[in-house]
């Protein structure tokens, strides 16, 4: 059992299974272990979380019962390949009456999570059915987003694997750990050891792991092995090291060891990984995930950044997959056949090949859920066509996922040259891979909740926020009074002075609202800083950007929002001054002017603060 401390908050991480693909017991795997994926995370308050339930879950379940900790807990499943769920029927706490366990996993487009997990326990494969669990078991299907388990905040992001797979970021007690197993680099060159190649989906992956205290990362292959393994859905040690360095990670645990690699071979990979860190002159500790090893992550005392909101990852999509429309233009017949087969396998009926003018008409009307473009249209560059589609009038044009199908050589090395492209599907790829990517793209578009895109000047904007020197400072009357006045004058239950940081909205003043920060992804103010004009949402439930936002469907049940962008002295939009209501409403022209006037007073306080900081 991992040791606990009363001196400061600590997250405990223990490995119970570290092997990938198939369990590999024997003398050659004694030190790093032969059981498949299973990690235990325990918060200082005693919350027990399993991440994946491979064969390592067997020993963990017995240990929890022996320690008297098996009555309640949570299991996060990254995906339902056998090496990540085979231990579930052998997890002893599920067979004890009176116990209560929650199982979370990615929502598919067809079968439910419960049905998929039950399939491995059907009569032909296993003598005990899922309904034999004596414990009370709750199943939760997740998409990208975030949710809370008691004092633990969990963020999710789709990984790149031939099955719909999510990575988990666990934050509690001021510490953070990321579990990113079964993830293939989006850019093959990045997997081959070229860190400058990682853009697009790889850049998003870096942001997901950024500043984590510990990243448990798939490292099944080497760069030399990778060209023969493309499409299998796994990382190389070089890629794991490179993204960890790029994300300013403190400790990297190489994980999901290849079943053909014994302990000595894993040792050699560790030597190579540490040499790569040294060559990059980076401050990153690299360890090999080993069964039985525990890592203590210690955060600042009494630090708790758990979200107060309803689990965003658990919000049900408003539409059925049968309602989704997928359009294809300029994709060669061989690719088109694979995409249509992938759609049919998941019950997506509406996949149509269209001409460019038909595509423009559909996009402008906001109708397609997903668009695939290719290089088979004569004299048409799909990157330029994508930019042209984005420029069309229409509220939802910018939110439609547009994917380009291409050879690796056709994708630009600098994905910034194709900023309007949502993602790339690069050859070679399998039907299974196409199916999992199709699922991920559709699941994102089916949710009536849009994360705000990053402003074009994001890094300069963040620098301006830092220069103010206000983040994580105490309450000040000069800001609080403006929030009180706005709330009273405009009859609003909530008024906020918000600074938008890299991954959070932080409130310098929060009248009528208990929390001092929320995740940026769910923030209305994150949208407000995209333009200098006021953002007014009269009824969030009728707005596809916010209808299923966790702050709308859960506490504080936002229905109305009016936010005025706040500028620093150098003109950067650093945050917003806003009022919030729990019922739909509108503002008169006079009321909007009043809100602008108060926001201008807040900006004057910011300018004075910036002048004082500069002096």
N, C-alpha and C positions, 0 to 999 in steps of 0.2 A: 504493500500500500504506500502511495506517495506521502511523504511527510507533510504536515501542515504547520503553519507558523502563526503565532498571534501577534508578531511584531509589525507586520505590514501585509497588505493584500497580496495574494499570489494565485496565479493560475497554474494548475498542475497538468502536464501533458505526459501520458505514458503510452508507449508502443506495445501492442499485443499481437500485431501481425504486420509485417513489412514487405512481404513477398508479392510479386505481381503474377497474374495469369493463372498459376496453379500452385498449390501447396507443395513445398519441396523439403520434406524432413530428411535428416541424415547428418552424417558427420561433417560434411562440407559446409553446412549452414548453421552450425551451432551458435556462432557469435551474433550474426545479424538476424537469424531466425528463418524458419521455413513456412510459417503460417501466413495466410493472405490477409489483406488489408483490414486493420482494425486499430483505432486510436481512441484512447480515453482522455477526456478533458474534464477537470473538476474545478469549479470555482471556489473561492474562499468561503462562500456561504454554504457550500456542499452540494451544489447542483451537479449532477452526473450526466455527462453527454458522451455517447459513443459516436465516432465518425466511421462509418462503414462497418459491416458485420460479416467480414470474411471468416475464415476458419479460426482466426485469433479470438473471435467473440466467445468461443467455447470456454477457454481458460478465464477470460475476463468475467463471464457470467458466474462461474464458480467462485471466483475471488470476491465478487460483490456480495454474494450470499454469505460467504464465510466472514466477511467484514461487517455484515448487517446493513449493507447499503443497496440491497437489491429491490427494495419496495417501490421505488419510484425513479424514473429516469427518462432519457430521451436518446433516440437513435437517428442520426443523420445519414441517409444513404446518398452517396454521390451519384450512383447509377446502378442498374440492376443486372449487370454482368455477374456471372456466378462467383467469381473470385471476390466479389464485394458483398455478397448476400448469403453464401453457403453456410455461414456460421449461425444464421438466424434461427434455424430449427433446433440448434444445440445451445441456445442462450437460455440458461436455466431460469433466470428471473421471470421469463414469460410463462413459465409453467407453474407458478405459485399463485394460488388464489389470494385475492386481496391486493396484489401488486398492481401498479398502474404505470404503463409505459406509453410513450408517444413515439411514433415512427414517422420520419419526414423523408421525402424523396421527390425527384423531379416528376412533374405531371406530364404524362404523355398526351397524345391526341386521340388515342383510342382507349385501351384498357386502363383501368384505375391502378394506382400504386398497389392497393391491396390485392387486386386480381393478379398482377404481375408477380408479387411476392408469393402468393398462394400457389402459382403454377409450379414452382420448384418443389412443392410439398404435395403434389397430386399423387394419387395412388400408385401410378406406374413408376414414380421416381423415389417416393419416400413413404414410410409406413404411417406417418402421423400428419394429419391435415392441419391447416392453419387454424381451423376452429377448435383445435385441441388446446390452444393457449388458455390456461386458467386465469391468467392476469387480464385485467381490463386494458385493451390495446386500442389506441386512437391513431388513425392514419391521417397524415397531412400532406397534401401535394403542393410542391413549391415551384415557383418560377423565379426569375431574377428579381431581386429586391432585398428586403431586410425584414427580420422579425425578432421578437424578444422571447426568451425563455427565462422567466424570473428576472434575475439581474444580469443575464447574459444577452448580448446583442449578436445576432447572426446575420451576416450579409451573404448573399448568394450571387453567383455569376456563372453563366454557361461556359463550359470548357469545350475544347475541340477534340471530340472523340466519336467513334462510329456508333455511339448510342447517346441519347440525350443525357448529358452529364453536367452536374453542377459542382462548383468549388464552394467551399464554406470559409468565411472569415469570422472568427470567434473573438469577441471583444468583451472583457470583463476585468474588474479590479485594476483598471488602468493598463492592462496588457492585451496584446493581440496576437493571435495565431491563425495562419491560413493553411487550409488543407486543399491542395491542388493536385490530386491524383488523376491519372488517365487524361492527360492533356498533350496534344500535339501542337507544335508551333504552327501558327497560321502561315507563316512564310517559311518555306523549306530551307532557304538560305540561313535563316536564324537557327534552325535545327542543326545545320552543318557547321555551326560555330562562328557565324558572322553576325555579331551583335548589332551592327548598324543596319541590318536588314529588317529588324523587327519593328514594323509599324502596324497600323490598322488594328486588327484583333490582338496582336502581340502588345501593342502600346496599351490597349485596354487591360490586358492581363497584368502589365506592370503596374497600372494604377490600382488594380484590385489588391495587389500584395504590398503596395507602397507603405513604407515605414513600419511594417509588421515586426514584432519582436522575434517571431519564429515563422518560417514558411516550410511546410512539409510538402515537398514537390516531387512529382513523378520524374525519375531519372533512369528509366529502364535501359536506354541505349547510349551509345557514344556517337559522336559526330561521324566517325568513320562507318558505323553500322547503319546510320540513319537513311541513306539513299535507298537501301533495300527494304526499309521498314515504313516508308511514307504511306500514309493512309491507315496505319495500324492504330494510331491514336495515342502515341506516347512521346515523351520528351527525351532529350539527350542531357547528359550532365552539363555539357557546355551551355546549352540553352537555360537550364535551371540556374546556373551560376550567373549568366549574363542578365537575366531578368531580375534576379535578386539584387545584383549590384545596381542595376538601373532603378530599382524600386527602393533603394536605401534600406534594405532588409538587414536586421541585426544578425540573425542566425538562420542558416539553411540546413534542413535535414533531407538528404538524398533518400528517396523512398521508392516503393514499388520495384524492388530489385528484380532483375530478370531471373527467371527460374533456372537458367543455364549457368548463372554466375554463383560460385561459392564465395565463402568469406574472404579468401585471399584476393579474388578478383575484385570484390567490392572495395577492399583496402586499396588496390591499385587505382580505382576510380576516385577514391577520396584524395589520394596523393595528387592526381591530375587536376581535380577540382580546386584544391588548395593552391596549386601552382598557378592556375588560371586567375585566382583571386589576387595572388601576389603580383603577377604580371600586370594586372589592371590597377595595382596600387590601391586596392579597395579595402575597406574595413568591414569584412564579412567573415563570420565564423561558419565553417562547413563541417557537418557531422554526418555520419551514416546512421539512418534510422535502424535501431536494433531492438528486437523483442526484449521486453523487461526494462528497458531504459526509461527513465523519467526525466523530464526537463521542467524546471520551475521558472516561470516567467513572473517577475515581480514588478508591480506597478506602484504608482504613488498611492499612499494610503487614502482611503475614502474617495477614490476616483471612480465614478460610475457614469459611463456614457451610453447606457442602454436607452433605446428609443422608448418614449412613452406611448407610441402609437400602435395601432392594430398591425399585426403582421402583414407587411406589404407583399411578401412572397406568397402569402396564402390567400390572396384575393382572387376570387373566381373570375375568369374572363366573362365578359358580357355576351359574347357571341359563341356559337358552336362552330367547330371546324367545317361543318357542312356549308356554312355561310361564307367561307373565305374564298377569295378570288385570286388566283395566281396567273400572271401574264408573262409571256415569253416572247422576246423579239431578238432576232439575229443570233440565236443559239443553234449550233450545228445539229443535224438530226441525231447523231449518236448521243450527245449530251441531253438533247430534248427527250429522248426515249428513257434515259435514266431518271431524269427529273419527273417525268410523268409516272413512271413505275413507282418512284418513291412516294409521290402524292397519293396514288391509288392504294398503296400499302397502308396509309394512314387515313383512308376514307375522305380524302380531299377531292371532291368531284370536279371543281371548276378550275382546270388548268388549260389555258388557251394560248395559242400562238397568234400574234396580232401584227399588223403593219404599224409603222411608226406613227402615222396620223391617228390610227385607232388607239394606240398606246397613249399619245398625248391627250386625247379626249378623255380617256378613262382616268388618267392621273389627275388631270385638272378637276375632274368630278370627285376625286378622293375615293374612288371605288376599289382599286386593287389593294389587297392585303400584302402582296409581295410581287416584285418585278425582277425577272432575270433578263439580262442583256448579254449579247455575245458579239464576236468579231465577224460573224458571217454575213452581215449586211454590207453590200457593196458601197464603198465610199463613205461609210459611216463609222466614226470613232465612238465606241460605246461610252468612253469617259466623257467626251464632249456632249453626247446625247444625254447622259445622266445630268450634267450641269444644266442643259437646256430644259429638261423635265423639272428640275428643282426651281427654275426661274419662272415657271408657269404660275398664273394666279390661282389661288385656292388655299383655304385654311390648312389643309392636311398634306399639301404637296411635300413639305420638308420632312414629314414623318413617315412617308412610305418607304419601307426597306427596298433598296435597289441593289441587286447583286450582279456582279459581272463574272461570267464564266470564261476562263481563259487558261492558256498555258502559263507556266510559271514565268517564262521570259516575257510574256505580254503584260504582266502586272508591273507597274512602275516600282523601281526600288524605293523611291520616296513616295509613300502613300499620300503625303501632303499635296502631291500634284493631282490627286484624285479625291479631294476632300468631300465631294458630293456623293461618292460611292459608299454605300453602307458597309459592304463586305465583298470578299472575293471568294469564288469557288474555283480553285486551281486544280488542273489535271496533274497527275492521275488521281481519281477518287472512285470509291466503290459505291454501289447502291446503298449499302448500310450507312456509309459516311454521308452521302447526299441526303438520306432520310433523316439522320439526326440533325444535320444543319438546317434542313427545311423545317423541322419541328421547332428548333430554337428561334429561327427568324419569325415563324408564324406566331409562336407563343408571345413574342415581344409585341407584335402588331395587334394581337387579339385583346390585349389589356387596354382599357380606356384610361390610361395614365401614362404620361410622357415625361421622362426625365428631361430637364432643361439641357440643351446642348451647351458646350463650353463657349464662352465669348471668344472671338478671334484674338483678342489681346489678353487672354487669360493669365499668362505669366506676369505681364506688366501690371495687370489688375491686382493679382495676388500680392505683388511687391508693394503696391500702394496700400493695400489693407494692412500689411505688416508695418509699414512706415507710420501708420497712425498710432501704433503702440497701445491699442485698446483691447485686443483680444485677451480674454481670461482675466480682465481687471474687474474690480468691484463696482458695485452700483454707484452712480453719481447723480445727484439731484438735478444737475443741469440737463441730463438726458431724460431722467425719469419724469420730470414735470411736463415735458412735451408729450410723452406718451399718455400721461393722465389727462392733459388738456384735450388731446385728440379724442380719447375714449369718451370723455364727458360731452364735448361739443358735438360729436358726431354720433352719440348714442351707440357706441360699439363696445362689446364686452371685452375685446382684446385690442391692444395697440402695442406695436413693437418697433424698436430701433434695431435693425438687423445688419450685421456684417457677414458677407458671404465668404467663408474661408474655403480651402481646397476641397474638403469633404464634409463640411458642416455649415449650418446657419447658426451663428452665435448672436445672442441677443444682448446688446448693451443695456437696453431697457425692455422690460416685458410686463406691461400692465395687464392684469387679468389672466396671466399665463404663468404656470408654475415653473416651467423648465427653462434653463438658460441656453440650451442649444438643441437642435434637431439635425438629423442627417440632411445633407445638401440635396440628395436625390429626391426627397419628398417635399422640398421647399417651394413655395410659391414665389418667394423672393429671388430664388435662383432663376426664375423666368423673368422677374421684373428687371433684373440687371442687364437683360439682353437688349434693351432699348431705353432711350432717354425719356420716352413718353410714359405716362402713368399706365399701370396694368390694373384693369378693373374686371373682376370676374363676378358677375351678378348672381350666378347660380352654378357652383362647381359641379353639381351632379349633371348638369346639362352641357358640360364642357369636356370634350374628349381628352384634353390635356390633364384633367384633374378628377374625373368622375370616380375612378377607382384608386385614387391616391389614398394611402393609409391615413392621412390627416383628415380626409373627407369621410371615408366610410367608418373610421374609428375616431377616438378622441383626438382633437377637440371638436370633431364633426364640423369642419369648415364648410360653409355654404357660400359665403360672400368674402371677397378679398379686394382691397384697394391698396396698391403699393406705389409709392413714388420713389424712383431711383435716387440714391444718395451718391453724390460725387465728392471726391476728394479735391483738394486745392488744385491738383494738376489735371483734373477732369476725368479721372478714372471712376467708373461706377463700382463703388466698394460695397454697396448694400442697398437697403431700402427702408423707408419709413412707411409703415402700413397699419391699417386697421382690419380687423377680422370679425365676422359675425357668424353665428350658428344658424342663421336663417337667410334665405335669398333676399336681396334688396338691391337698390341702386342708389347712386349719389346724384344730387342735383348739381348744376353747374357751380352754384355758390359753394356747396359742400366740397366739391372737388378742388375749387380754388383755395378753400380753407386748409385742406389737407396738404396742398402744394406749399402754402405759406408756412405751415408748421414744419414741413420737411426742409424748407429753406433755412429755418432757424436751426434745425439740427445740423445742416451742412455748415453753418457758421461756427457751431461748436466744433465740428470736425476740423475746419480750417484753423481754428485757434489751437486745437490740439496738435495739428501737423506743424504749425509754426513753432510751437513750444518744443516739440520733439527735435525739429531742425536746429533750434537754438541751443 
